Amino acid sequence: MMEASDPAQSPQATTEDPRAANRDKFELELEFVQSLANPYYLHSLAQQNILDQPAFINYLEYLTYWKEKDYARFIHYPHALHHLDLLQHAQFRSEMKKDEWREYLNQKQYDHWRTWRDYPGISTNVASTDPQETGVQSQQNAPFG
């Protein structure tokens, strides 16, 4: 049985070092911010009235520091930052309770990911090796070459 005076049980002994605590906070907030990219998660938060709670609204405002260059570089899902911006508005938070908004955001996100690399003049037909058929310009006619 441990005694109350055991130094291993003192508050100072159980406190993490500041670097580890900062790293844990960074990882936790990064994971949460990235979860905001999911329209189904936003809808779930709205359905549970979490988006209406003043403390949560303040937390969302606090998290806007992730839009700064030094932090945004860690974001893998850029829609998270867009949704974080939208969540700053009461109207968007209330609209997220509707199934139509969830589906609208989901479709917009899908369309973006489906087409974000579609550039005019570049064909996705890779079966043909003839530059004339694939739309690939010769090196002489290339606009940036």
DSSP file (Angstrom, degrees, kcal/mol; ACC not computed):
  #  RESIDUE AA STRUCTURE BP1 BP2  ACC     N-H-->O    O-->H-N    N-H-->O    O-->H-N    TCO  KAPPA ALPHA  PHI   PSI    X-CA   Y-CA   Z-CA
    1    1 A M              0   0    0      0, 0.0     2,-0.3     0, 0.0     0, 0.0   0.000 360.0 360.0 360.0 134.6    0.0    0.0    0.0
    2    2 A M        -     0   0    0      1,-0.1     2,-0.2     2,-0.0     0, 0.0  -0.589 360.0-129.7 -85.1 142.5    1.4    3.4   -0.9
    3    3 A E    >   -     0   0    0     -2,-0.3     3,-1.6     1,-0.1     6,-0.1  -0.535  19.6-117.4 -86.1 157.7    1.6    6.1    1.6
    4    4 A A  T 3  S+     0   0    0      1,-0.3    -1,-0.1    -2,-0.2     5,-0.0   0.733 113.8  59.5 -66.2 -23.1    0.2    9.6    1.0
    5    5 A S  T 3  S+     0   0    0      5,-0.0    -1,-0.3     3,-0.0     5,-0.1   0.376  72.8 129.1 -89.2   6.8    3.7   11.1    1.3
    6    6 A D    X   -     0   0    0     -3,-1.6     3,-1.5     1,-0.2     4,-0.3  -0.455  56.4-144.2 -62.3 122.8    5.0    9.0   -1.6
    7    7 A P  G >  S+     0   0    0      0, 0.0     3,-1.1     0, 0.0     6,-0.3   0.754  95.6  67.0 -64.3 -22.9    6.8   11.4   -4.0
    8    8 A A  G 3  S+     0   0    0      1,-0.2    -2,-0.1     5,-0.1    -3,-0.0   0.750 100.9  49.8 -68.2 -21.4    5.6    9.5   -7.1
    9    9 A Q  G <  S+     0   0    0     -3,-1.5    -1,-0.2    -6,-0.1    -3,-0.1   0.444  85.5 112.2 -95.5  -1.5    2.0   10.5   -6.2
   10   10 A S  S X> S-     0   0    0     -3,-1.1     4,-1.2    -4,-0.3     3,-0.6  -0.371  78.1-117.7 -71.8 152.6    2.7   14.2   -5.8
   11   11 A P  H 3> S+     0   0    0      0, 0.0     4,-0.8     0, 0.0     3,-0.2   0.846 113.5  56.3 -59.5 -34.5    1.3   16.6   -8.4
   12   12 A Q  H 34 S+     0   0    0      1,-0.2     3,-0.4     2,-0.2    -4,-0.1   0.861 104.8  52.2 -66.6 -33.7    4.7   17.7   -9.6
   13   13 A A  H <4 S+     0   0    0     -3,-0.6    -1,-0.2    -6,-0.3    -5,-0.1   0.801 110.9  46.2 -73.9 -28.8    5.7   14.1  -10.4
   14   14 A T  H  < S+     0   0    0     -4,-1.2     2,-0.3    -3,-0.2    -1,-0.2   0.549  87.7 106.7 -91.6  -7.3    2.7   13.4  -12.5
   15   15 A T     <  -     0   0    0     -4,-0.8     2,-0.1    -3,-0.4    -3,-0.0  -0.543  69.6-128.3 -74.0 133.1    2.9   16.7  -14.5
   16   16 A E        -     0   0    0     -2,-0.3    -1,-0.1     1,-0.1    -2,-0.1  -0.328  30.0 -94.6 -74.0 160.5    4.2   16.2  -18.1
   17   17 A D     >  -     0   0    0      1,-0.1     4,-2.1    -2,-0.1     3,-0.3  -0.487  37.5-113.7 -71.9 152.1    7.0   18.2  -19.4
   18   18 A P  H  > S+     0   0    0      0, 0.0     4,-2.7     0, 0.0     5,-0.2   0.833 113.4  55.7 -59.3 -36.1    5.8   21.4  -21.3
   19   19 A R  H  > S+     0   0    0      2,-0.2     4,-2.4     1,-0.2     5,-0.2   0.923 109.8  45.6 -64.2 -42.9    7.1   20.1  -24.7
   20   20 A A  H  > S+     0   0    0     -3,-0.3     4,-2.5     2,-0.2    -1,-0.2   0.897 113.0  50.5 -66.4 -40.1    5.1   16.9  -24.5
   21   21 A A  H  X S+     0   0    0     -4,-2.1     4,-2.4     2,-0.2    -2,-0.2   0.914 111.7  47.8 -64.3 -42.5    2.0   18.8  -23.3
   22   22 A N  H  X S+     0   0    0     -4,-2.7     4,-2.7     2,-0.2    -2,-0.2   0.902 112.0  49.9 -64.5 -40.7    2.3   21.3  -26.2
   23   23 A R  H  X S+     0   0    0     -4,-2.4     4,-2.7     2,-0.2     5,-0.2   0.918 111.0  49.0 -63.5 -43.4    2.8   18.4  -28.7
   24   24 A D  H  X S+     0   0    0     -4,-2.5     4,-2.4     2,-0.2    -2,-0.2   0.914 112.8  47.4 -62.5 -42.8   -0.3   16.6  -27.3
   25   25 A K  H  X S+     0   0    0     -4,-2.4     4,-2.6     2,-0.2     5,-0.2   0.921 112.1  50.5 -64.0 -43.8   -2.4   19.8  -27.6
   26   26 A F  H  X S+     0   0    0     -4,-2.7     4,-2.6     1,-0.2    -2,-0.2   0.935 112.9  45.5 -58.5 -48.8   -1.1   20.5  -31.1
   27   27 A E  H  X S+     0   0    0     -4,-2.7     4,-2.4     2,-0.2    -1,-0.2   0.895 113.3  49.9 -64.8 -40.7   -2.0   16.9  -32.3
   28   28 A L  H  X S+     0   0    0     -4,-2.4     4,-2.1    -5,-0.2    -2,-0.2   0.931 114.4  43.4 -64.1 -46.3   -5.4   17.0  -30.6
   29   29 A E  H  X S+     0   0    0     -4,-2.6     4,-2.9     2,-0.2     5,-0.2   0.881 112.9  52.7 -69.0 -37.7   -6.3   20.4  -32.1
   30   30 A L  H  X S+     0   0    0     -4,-2.6     4,-2.4    -5,-0.2    -2,-0.2   0.934 110.4  48.0 -60.9 -46.0   -5.0   19.4  -35.6
   31   31 A E  H  X S+     0   0    0     -4,-2.4     4,-1.5    -5,-0.2    -2,-0.2   0.908 113.8  47.1 -61.9 -42.1   -7.0   16.2  -35.5
   32   32 A F  H  X S+     0   0    0     -4,-2.1     4,-0.8     2,-0.2     3,-0.2   0.941 111.2  49.9 -66.5 -46.3  -10.1   18.1  -34.5
   33   33 A V  H >< S+     0   0    0     -4,-2.9     3,-1.1     1,-0.2     4,-0.2   0.916 111.0  50.4 -59.2 -42.6   -9.7   20.8  -37.1
   34   34 A Q  H >< S+     0   0    0     -4,-2.4     3,-1.6     1,-0.3    -1,-0.2   0.818 101.2  62.5 -67.1 -28.6   -9.2   18.2  -39.8
   35   35 A S  H >< S+     0   0    0     -4,-1.5     3,-1.6     1,-0.3    -1,-0.3   0.742  88.0  73.0 -66.9 -20.2  -12.4   16.4  -38.7
   36   36 A L  T << S+     0   0    0     -3,-1.1    -1,-0.3    -4,-0.8    -2,-0.2   0.624  80.4  73.3 -69.3 -11.1  -14.3   19.6  -39.6
   37   37 A A  T <  S+     0   0    0     -3,-1.6    -1,-0.3    -4,-0.2    -2,-0.2   0.674  78.8  88.4 -72.6 -16.1  -13.7   18.7  -43.3
   38   38 A N    <>  -     0   0    0     -3,-1.6     4,-2.1    -4,-0.2     3,-0.4  -0.749  63.3-161.7 -89.6 111.1  -16.3   15.9  -42.9
   39   39 A P  H  > S+     0   0    0      0, 0.0     4,-2.4     0, 0.0    -1,-0.2   0.824  92.1  56.7 -60.7 -31.3  -19.8   17.2  -43.6
   40   40 A Y  H  > S+     0   0    0      2,-0.2     4,-2.0     1,-0.2     5,-0.1   0.867 106.7  48.9 -69.2 -35.0  -21.4   14.2  -41.8
   41   41 A Y  H  > S+     0   0    0     -3,-0.4     4,-2.5     2,-0.2    -1,-0.2   0.915 111.1  49.6 -68.0 -43.5  -19.4   15.1  -38.7
   42   42 A L  H  X S+     0   0    0     -4,-2.1     4,-2.3     1,-0.2    -2,-0.2   0.916 110.8  50.5 -60.2 -42.7  -20.6   18.8  -38.9
   43   43 A H  H  X S+     0   0    0     -4,-2.4     4,-2.8     1,-0.2    -1,-0.2   0.904 109.3  51.3 -62.0 -41.4  -24.1   17.6  -39.3
   44   44 A S  H  X S+     0   0    0     -4,-2.0     4,-1.7     2,-0.2     6,-0.2   0.914 109.3  49.6 -62.9 -43.6  -23.8   15.3  -36.3
   45   45 A L  H  <>S+     0   0    0     -4,-2.5     5,-2.2     1,-0.2     6,-0.9   0.902 113.0  47.6 -61.1 -40.3  -22.5   18.2  -34.2
   46   46 A A  H ><5S+     0   0    0     -4,-2.3     3,-1.7     1,-0.2    -2,-0.2   0.913 108.4  53.7 -67.6 -42.9  -25.4   20.4  -35.3
   47   47 A Q  H 3<5S+     0   0    0     -4,-2.8    -1,-0.2     1,-0.3    -2,-0.2   0.823 109.0  49.7 -61.6 -31.2  -28.0   17.7  -34.6
   48   48 A Q  T 3<5S-     0   0    0     -4,-1.7    -1,-0.3    -5,-0.2    -2,-0.2   0.365 113.5-120.8 -88.2   5.2  -26.6   17.4  -31.1
   49   49 A N  T X 5S+     0   0    0     -3,-1.7     3,-0.7    -5,-0.1     4,-0.3   0.697  75.9 129.4  61.9  21.6  -26.9   21.2  -30.6
   50   50 A I  G > < +     0   0    0     -5,-2.2     3,-1.3     1,-0.2     6,-0.2   0.849  66.1  60.3 -70.9 -34.0  -23.1   21.3  -29.9
   51   51 A L  G 3  S+     0   0    0     -6,-0.9    -1,-0.2     1,-0.2    -5,-0.1   0.607 100.4  57.2 -70.4  -9.5  -22.8   24.1  -32.5
   52   52 A D  G <  S+     0   0    0     -3,-0.7    -1,-0.2    -6,-0.1    -2,-0.2   0.560  80.5 105.4 -94.0 -10.8  -25.2   26.2  -30.5
   53   53 A Q    <>  -     0   0    0     -3,-1.3     4,-2.3    -4,-0.3     3,-0.4  -0.565  67.7-141.3 -78.0 127.1  -23.1   26.1  -27.3
   54   54 A P  H  > S+     0   0    0      0, 0.0     4,-2.4     0, 0.0     5,-0.2   0.862 101.2  54.2 -55.5 -39.1  -21.3   29.4  -26.6
   55   55 A A  H  > S+     0   0    0      1,-0.2     4,-1.9     2,-0.2     5,-0.1   0.894 110.1  47.0 -63.7 -38.6  -18.2   27.6  -25.3
   56   56 A F  H  > S+     0   0    0     -3,-0.4     4,-2.4     2,-0.2    -1,-0.2   0.889 109.8  52.8 -70.4 -38.3  -18.0   25.6  -28.5
   57   57 A I  H  X S+     0   0    0     -4,-2.3     4,-1.9     1,-0.2    -2,-0.2   0.905 109.8  49.2 -62.1 -41.7  -18.5   28.7  -30.6
   58   58 A N  H  X S+     0   0    0     -4,-2.4     4,-2.4    -5,-0.2    -1,-0.2   0.887 109.2  52.8 -63.7 -38.6  -15.6   30.4  -28.7
   59   59 A Y  H  X S+     0   0    0     -4,-1.9     4,-2.1     2,-0.2    -2,-0.2   0.910 107.3  51.3 -64.0 -41.6  -13.5   27.3  -29.3
   60   60 A L  H  < S+     0   0    0     -4,-2.4     4,-0.3     1,-0.2    -1,-0.2   0.890 110.1  49.7 -62.0 -38.9  -14.1   27.5  -33.0
   61   61 A E  H >< S+     0   0    0     -4,-1.9     3,-1.3     1,-0.2    -2,-0.2   0.911 109.1  52.1 -65.7 -41.3  -13.1   31.1  -33.0
   62   62 A Y  H >< S+     0   0    0     -4,-2.4     3,-1.3     1,-0.2    -2,-0.2   0.882 102.3  60.9 -59.4 -39.3   -9.9   30.2  -31.1
   63   63 A L  G >< S+     0   0    0     -4,-2.1     3,-2.1     1,-0.3    -1,-0.2   0.546  75.6  92.2 -70.3  -6.3   -9.1   27.5  -33.7
   64   64 A T  G X   +     0   0    0     -3,-1.3     3,-1.9    -4,-0.3    -1,-0.3   0.654  64.4  82.2 -65.1 -11.4   -8.9   30.1  -36.5
   65   65 A Y  G X  S+     0   0    0     -3,-1.3     3,-1.6     1,-0.3     6,-0.3   0.728  74.4  75.8 -63.3 -17.8   -5.2   30.3  -35.8
   66   66 A W  G <  S+     0   0    0     -3,-2.1    -1,-0.3     1,-0.3    -2,-0.2   0.666  81.4  68.6 -66.8 -14.9   -4.9   27.2  -38.0
   67   67 A K  G <  S+     0   0    0     -3,-1.9    -1,-0.3    -4,-0.1    -2,-0.2   0.645  77.7 102.9 -77.7 -14.1   -5.4   29.4  -41.0
   68   68 A E  S X> S-     0   0    0     -3,-1.6     4,-3.4    -4,-0.2     3,-1.4  -0.409  86.0-115.9 -69.3 147.1   -2.0   31.0  -40.4
   69   69 A K  H 3> S+     0   0    0      1,-0.3     4,-1.2     2,-0.2    -1,-0.1   0.853 111.9  57.4 -53.4 -42.7    0.8   29.8  -42.8
   70   70 A D  H 34 S+     0   0    0      1,-0.2    -1,-0.3     2,-0.2    -4,-0.1   0.775 120.4  28.9 -64.1 -25.8    2.8   28.2  -40.0
   71   71 A Y  H X4 S+     0   0    0     -3,-1.4     3,-2.1    -6,-0.3     4,-0.3   0.786 109.7  65.6-101.9 -36.8   -0.1   26.0  -38.9
   72   72 A A  H >< S+     0   0    0     -4,-3.4     3,-1.6     1,-0.3    -3,-0.2   0.760  87.1  72.9 -60.7 -24.9   -2.0   25.5  -42.2
   73   73 A R  T 3< S+     0   0    0     -4,-1.2    -1,-0.3    -5,-0.3    -2,-0.1   0.687  92.8  56.2 -65.6 -15.7    0.9   23.6  -43.7
   74   74 A F  T <  S+     0   0    0     -3,-2.1     2,-0.4    -8,-0.1    -1,-0.3   0.566  83.1 104.0 -90.1  -9.7    0.0   20.7  -41.4
   75   75 A I    <   -     0   0    0     -3,-1.6   -45,-0.0    -4,-0.3    -3,-0.0  -0.596  44.3-177.9 -77.9 126.1   -3.6   20.4  -42.7
   76   76 A H  S    S+     0   0    0     -2,-0.4    -1,-0.2     1,-0.2    -4,-0.0   0.675  76.1  53.6 -93.5 -21.9   -4.1   17.5  -45.1
   77   77 A Y    >   -     0   0    0      1,-0.1     3,-2.4     2,-0.0     4,-0.4  -0.843  65.6-170.6-117.9  92.9   -7.8   18.3  -45.8
   78   78 A P  T >> S+     0   0    0      0, 0.0     4,-1.4     0, 0.0     3,-0.8   0.735  80.9  71.7 -60.4 -22.7   -8.1   21.9  -46.9
   79   79 A H  H 3> S+     0   0    0      1,-0.2     4,-3.0     2,-0.2     5,-0.2   0.785  85.7  69.8 -62.1 -23.2  -11.9   21.8  -46.7
   80   80 A A  H <> S+     0   0    0     -3,-2.4     4,-2.3     1,-0.2    -1,-0.2   0.915  99.6  45.6 -59.8 -42.8  -11.4   21.8  -42.9
   81   81 A L  H <> S+     0   0    0     -3,-0.8     4,-1.9    -4,-0.4    -1,-0.2   0.879 112.5  50.9 -69.9 -36.8  -10.2   25.4  -43.0
   82   82 A H  H  X S+     0   0    0     -4,-1.4     4,-2.2     2,-0.2    -2,-0.2   0.936 112.8  45.7 -63.8 -45.7  -13.1   26.4  -45.3
   83   83 A H  H  X S+     0   0    0     -4,-3.0     4,-2.5     1,-0.2    -2,-0.2   0.864 108.1  57.3 -66.8 -35.0  -15.6   24.8  -43.0
   84   84 A L  H  < S+     0   0    0     -4,-2.3     4,-0.4    -5,-0.2    -1,-0.2   0.902 107.9  48.6 -61.0 -39.7  -13.9   26.4  -40.0
   85   85 A D  H >< S+     0   0    0     -4,-1.9     3,-1.3     1,-0.2    -2,-0.2   0.935 111.7  48.5 -62.5 -46.7  -14.5   29.8  -41.7
   86   86 A L  H >< S+     0   0    0     -4,-2.2     3,-1.8     1,-0.3     6,-0.3   0.859 103.0  62.0 -63.2 -35.1  -18.2   28.9  -42.4
   87   87 A L  T 3< S+     0   0    0     -4,-2.5    -1,-0.3     1,-0.3    -2,-0.2   0.612  86.6  74.2 -68.8 -10.9  -18.7   27.7  -38.8
   88   88 A Q  T <  S+     0   0    0     -3,-1.3     2,-0.5    -4,-0.4    -1,-0.3   0.609  86.3  78.9 -73.9 -10.2  -17.9   31.3  -37.6
   89   89 A H  S <> S-     0   0    0     -3,-1.8     4,-2.0    -4,-0.2     3,-0.2  -0.872  73.1-146.7-107.2 128.7  -21.4   32.3  -38.9
   90   90 A A  H  > S+     0   0    0     -2,-0.5     4,-2.2     1,-0.2     5,-0.2   0.858  98.6  57.1 -59.6 -38.5  -24.5   31.5  -36.8
   91   91 A Q  H  > S+     0   0    0      1,-0.2     4,-2.3     2,-0.2    -1,-0.2   0.920 107.5  47.0 -62.9 -43.3  -26.6   31.0  -40.0
   92   92 A F  H  > S+     0   0    0     -6,-0.3     4,-1.7     1,-0.2    -1,-0.2   0.920 110.2  53.4 -63.8 -42.4  -24.3   28.3  -41.3
   93   93 A R  H  < S+     0   0    0     -4,-2.0    -1,-0.2    -7,-0.3    -2,-0.2   0.890 112.9  43.7 -60.7 -38.7  -24.2   26.6  -37.9
   94   94 A S  H >< S+     0   0    0     -4,-2.2     3,-1.2     1,-0.2    -1,-0.2   0.868 110.8  54.1 -75.1 -34.9  -28.0   26.5  -37.8
   95   95 A E  H >< S+     0   0    0     -4,-2.3     3,-2.0     1,-0.2     6,-0.4   0.784  92.9  72.9 -68.1 -26.4  -28.3   25.4  -41.4
   96   96 A M  T 3< S+     0   0    0     -4,-1.7    -1,-0.2     1,-0.3   -49,-0.2   0.635  81.8  72.1 -66.1 -11.3  -26.0   22.4  -40.8
   97   97 A K  T <  S+     0   0    0     -3,-1.2     2,-0.3    -4,-0.2    -1,-0.3   0.723  83.0  88.3 -71.9 -20.2  -28.9   20.8  -38.8
   98   98 A K  S <> S-     0   0    0     -3,-2.0     4,-1.5    -4,-0.2     3,-0.4  -0.598  76.3-139.8 -85.5 137.9  -30.6   20.1  -42.2
   99   99 A D  H  > S+     0   0    0     -2,-0.3     4,-2.4     1,-0.2     5,-0.2   0.840 102.3  62.2 -60.8 -33.6  -30.0   17.0  -44.1
  100  100 A E  H  > S+     0   0    0      1,-0.2     4,-2.5     2,-0.2    -1,-0.2   0.884 102.6  49.2 -62.7 -38.0  -30.0   19.0  -47.3
  101  101 A W  H  > S+     0   0    0     -3,-0.4     4,-2.9    -6,-0.4     5,-0.3   0.899 109.2  51.9 -68.6 -39.8  -27.0   21.1  -46.2
  102  102 A R  H  X S+     0   0    0     -4,-1.5     4,-2.3     1,-0.2    -2,-0.2   0.941 114.2  43.2 -59.8 -46.3  -25.0   18.0  -45.3
  103  103 A E  H  X S+     0   0    0     -4,-2.4     4,-2.5     2,-0.2    -2,-0.2   0.869 112.4  53.6 -68.6 -36.2  -25.7   16.5  -48.7
  104  104 A Y  H  X S+     0   0    0     -4,-2.5     4,-2.6    -5,-0.2    -2,-0.2   0.949 112.1  43.7 -62.4 -49.3  -25.0   19.8  -50.4
  105  105 A L  H  X S+     0   0    0     -4,-2.9     4,-2.5     1,-0.2     5,-0.2   0.906 113.3  52.2 -62.6 -41.2  -21.6   20.1  -48.7
  106  106 A N  H  X S+     0   0    0     -4,-2.3     4,-2.4    -5,-0.3    -1,-0.2   0.918 111.6  46.1 -61.6 -43.5  -20.8   16.5  -49.3
  107  107 A Q  H  X S+     0   0    0     -4,-2.5     4,-2.9     2,-0.2     5,-0.2   0.914 112.5  50.0 -66.5 -43.3  -21.6   16.9  -53.1
  108  108 A K  H  X S+     0   0    0     -4,-2.6     4,-2.2     2,-0.2    -2,-0.2   0.909 112.5  47.7 -61.4 -41.6  -19.5   20.1  -53.4
  109  109 A Q  H  X S+     0   0    0     -4,-2.5     4,-2.4     2,-0.2     5,-0.2   0.918 112.4  49.0 -65.6 -43.7  -16.6   18.5  -51.7
  110  110 A Y  H  X S+     0   0    0     -4,-2.4     4,-2.4    -5,-0.2    -2,-0.2   0.930 110.9  50.3 -61.2 -46.1  -16.9   15.4  -53.9
  111  111 A D  H  X S+     0   0    0     -4,-2.9     4,-1.7     1,-0.2    -1,-0.2   0.892 110.2  51.0 -61.0 -39.6  -17.1   17.6  -57.0
  112  112 A H  H  X S+     0   0    0     -4,-2.2     4,-1.6    -5,-0.2     3,-0.3   0.959 113.2  43.0 -62.7 -50.8  -14.0   19.5  -55.9
  113  113 A W  H  < S+     0   0    0     -4,-2.4     4,-0.2     1,-0.2    -1,-0.2   0.837 114.0  53.2 -66.1 -31.5  -11.9   16.4  -55.3
  114  114 A R  H  < S+     0   0    0     -4,-2.4    -1,-0.2    -5,-0.2    -2,-0.2   0.829 124.1  23.4 -71.7 -31.4  -13.2   14.8  -58.5
  115  115 A T  H >< S+     0   0    0     -4,-1.7     3,-2.0    -3,-0.3    -2,-0.2   0.401  85.1 106.0-118.0   2.3  -12.3   17.8  -60.7
  116  116 A W  T 3< S+     0   0    0     -4,-1.6    -1,-0.1     1,-0.3    -3,-0.1   0.706  89.0  42.6 -66.2 -17.8   -9.5   19.7  -59.0
  117  117 A R  T 3  S+     0   0    0     -4,-0.2     2,-1.1    -3,-0.1    -1,-0.3   0.310  82.1 115.4-106.7   8.6   -6.8   18.5  -61.4
  118  118 A D    <   -     0   0    0     -3,-2.0     5,-0.1     3,-0.0    -3,-0.0  -0.683  45.0-177.4 -81.5 104.3   -8.9   18.8  -64.6
  119  119 A Y    >   -     0   0    0     -2,-1.1     3,-1.7     3,-0.1    -2,-0.1  -0.809  33.0-102.8-101.7 142.9   -7.0   21.4  -66.6
  120  120 A P  T 3  S+     0   0    0      0, 0.0     3,-0.1     0, 0.0    -1,-0.0  -0.375 105.9  23.9 -61.6 139.0   -8.3   22.7  -69.9
  121  121 A G  T 3  S+     0   0    0      1,-0.2     2,-0.6    -2,-0.0    16,-0.1   0.350  96.3 105.6  89.8  -6.7   -6.4   21.2  -72.9
  122  122 A I    <   -     0   0    0     -3,-1.7     2,-0.2    14,-0.1    -1,-0.2  -0.934  58.4-151.5-111.0 120.8   -5.2   18.1  -71.0
  123  123 A S        -     0   0    0     11,-1.3    11,-0.1    -2,-0.6    10,-0.0  -0.605  12.2-147.8 -87.3 147.7   -7.0   14.9  -72.0
  124  124 A T        +     0   0    0     -2,-0.2     2,-1.1     2,-0.0    -1,-0.1   0.325  65.7 115.1 -94.1   7.3   -7.4   12.1  -69.5
  125  125 A N        +     0   0    0      9,-0.2     3,-0.2     1,-0.2    -2,-0.1  -0.670  32.6 165.5 -79.3 101.1   -7.2    9.5  -72.3
  126  126 A V        +     0   0    0     -2,-1.1    -1,-0.2     1,-0.2     8,-0.1   0.496  57.8  81.3 -95.8  -4.8   -4.0    7.7  -71.5
  127  127 A A  S    S+     0   0    0     -3,-0.1     2,-0.3     2,-0.0    -1,-0.2   0.844  82.2  71.9 -69.9 -32.0   -4.6    4.8  -73.9
  128  128 A S        -     0   0    0     -3,-0.2     0, 0.0     1,-0.1     0, 0.0  -0.642  57.3-169.8 -87.8 140.0   -3.4    6.7  -76.9
  129  129 A T        +     0   0    0     -2,-0.3    -1,-0.1     4,-0.0     3,-0.0   0.432  57.6 105.9-104.5  -2.4    0.3    7.5  -77.3
  130  130 A D    >>  -     0   0    0      1,-0.2     4,-1.8     2,-0.0     3,-0.9  -0.697  64.4-148.1 -80.1 118.6   -0.2    9.9  -80.2
  131  131 A P  H 3>>S+     0   0    0      0, 0.0     4,-1.0     0, 0.0     5,-0.9   0.813  97.3  58.0 -57.2 -31.2    0.3   13.5  -79.0
  132  132 A Q  H 345S+     0   0    0      1,-0.2     3,-0.0     2,-0.2    -2,-0.0   0.865 109.5  43.9 -67.2 -34.3   -2.3   14.8  -81.5
  133  133 A E  H <45S+     0   0    0     -3,-0.9    -1,-0.2     1,-0.2    -8,-0.1   0.829 114.3  47.8 -80.3 -32.1   -5.0   12.5  -80.0
  134  134 A T  H  <5S-     0   0    0     -4,-1.8   -11,-1.3     2,-0.1    -1,-0.2   0.591 107.3-119.2 -86.9  -9.7   -4.2   13.1  -76.3
  135  135 A G  T  <5 +     0   0    0     -4,-1.0     2,-0.4     1,-0.3    -3,-0.2   0.554  62.1 147.4  84.8   7.1   -4.1   16.9  -76.6
  136  136 A V      < -     0   0    0     -5,-0.9    -1,-0.3    -6,-0.2     2,-0.2  -0.639  42.6-134.5 -79.1 130.4   -0.5   17.1  -75.5
  137  137 A Q        -     0   0    0     -2,-0.4     5,-0.1    -3,-0.1    -1,-0.0  -0.506  20.7-107.1 -83.4 151.9    1.4   19.9  -77.1
  138  138 A S     >  -     0   0    0     -2,-0.2     4,-0.7     1,-0.1     3,-0.5  -0.332  32.8-107.3 -70.4 161.4    4.8   19.5  -78.6
  139  139 A Q  T  4 S+     0   0    0      1,-0.2     3,-0.5     2,-0.2    -1,-0.1   0.825 119.4  56.3 -60.3 -32.4    7.7   21.0  -76.7
  140  140 A Q  T  4 S+     0   0    0      1,-0.2    -1,-0.2     3,-0.0     5,-0.1   0.857 112.6  39.8 -68.9 -34.9    8.0   23.7  -79.4
  141  141 A N  T  4 S+     0   0    0     -3,-0.5    -1,-0.2     3,-0.0    -2,-0.2   0.413  83.9 125.7 -95.2   1.3    4.4   24.9  -79.0
  142  142 A A    ><  -     0   0    0     -4,-0.7     3,-1.0    -3,-0.5    -3,-0.0  -0.401  57.5-142.1 -66.2 133.5    4.3   24.6  -75.2
  143  143 A P  T 3  S+     0   0    0      0, 0.0    -1,-0.1     0, 0.0    -4,-0.0   0.751  98.7  34.1 -69.1 -23.8    3.2   27.9  -73.7
  144  144 A F  T 3         0   0    0      1,-0.1    -2,-0.1     0, 0.0    -3,-0.0   0.182 360.0 360.0-113.7  16.5    5.5   27.6  -70.7
  145  145 A G    <         0   0    0     -3,-1.0    -1,-0.1    -6,-0.1    -3,-0.1   0.475 360.0 360.0 -99.2 360.0    8.4   25.9  -72.3
